[in-house]
Amino acid sequence: MFGFGMPELIIILVIVLVVFGAGRLPEIGGALGKSIRNFKKASSGKDEIEIKAGRPDDDKKGS
């Protein structure tokens, strides 16, 4: 792909481990996976809107 072999990937992994620490690696992996999944979903060309139920922010019952 970019000429990365196994030694280069190990060096990159060690640098990421030093910079972010072992505790944050699962969070980074999860965020990366979600972003790739969202990118694939957006690039598939489907026009869909996801509506999530939540509490209304502008609900003023007391006024």
PLY file of the C-alpha trace (Angstrom):
ply
format ascii 1.0
element vertex 63
property float x
property float y
property float z
element edge 62
property int vertex1
property int vertex2
end_header
0.00 0.00 0.00
2.41 2.67 1.17
5.39 0.37 1.47
4.76 -0.38 5.16
6.17 -3.68 6.27
5.91 -5.41 9.62
8.88 -3.55 11.22
7.40 -0.16 10.28
3.98 -1.07 11.68
5.55 -2.26 14.95
7.47 1.02 15.28
4.28 3.02 14.68
2.41 0.92 17.26
5.16 1.48 19.84
5.08 5.25 19.21
1.29 5.31 19.61
1.59 3.26 22.79
4.15 5.68 24.24
2.17 8.79 23.28
-1.31 7.69 24.36
-0.60 4.99 26.94
-1.95 1.47 27.22
-5.19 2.51 28.92
-6.37 4.71 26.07
-5.66 2.28 23.22
-9.11 0.58 23.40
-10.82 3.99 23.28
-8.75 5.03 20.28
-9.48 1.73 18.52
-13.20 2.06 19.18
-13.29 5.63 17.91
-11.34 4.66 14.82
-13.72 1.77 14.13
-16.77 4.00 14.52
-15.32 6.62 12.22
-14.50 4.06 9.53
-18.00 2.55 9.84
-19.62 6.00 9.54
-17.44 6.84 6.55
-18.43 3.62 4.78
-22.09 4.27 5.55
-21.87 7.84 4.25
-19.98 6.86 1.11
-22.46 4.13 0.21
-24.78 6.82 -1.14
-27.83 6.02 0.95
-29.77 9.08 2.00
-31.20 8.20 5.36
-31.77 10.26 8.44
-31.39 8.68 11.83
-33.72 10.13 14.43
-32.96 9.36 18.04
-35.44 9.92 20.81
-34.21 12.23 23.51
-35.39 14.75 25.99
-36.47 18.07 24.54
-34.08 20.88 25.42
-36.54 23.73 24.91
-39.31 22.29 27.06
-40.38 25.09 29.43
-43.10 23.70 31.67
-42.60 26.11 34.55
-42.79 29.37 32.54
0 1
1 2
2 3
3 4
4 5
5 6
6 7
7 8
8 9
9 10
10 11
11 12
12 13
13 14
14 15
15 16
16 17
17 18
18 19
19 20
20 21
21 22
22 23
23 24
24 25
25 26
26 27
27 28
28 29
29 30
30 31
31 32
32 33
33 34
34 35
35 36
36 37
37 38
38 39
39 40
40 41
41 42
42 43
43 44
44 45
45 46
46 47
47 48
48 49
49 50
50 51
51 52
52 53
53 54
54 55
55 56
56 57
57 58
58 59
59 60
60 61
61 62
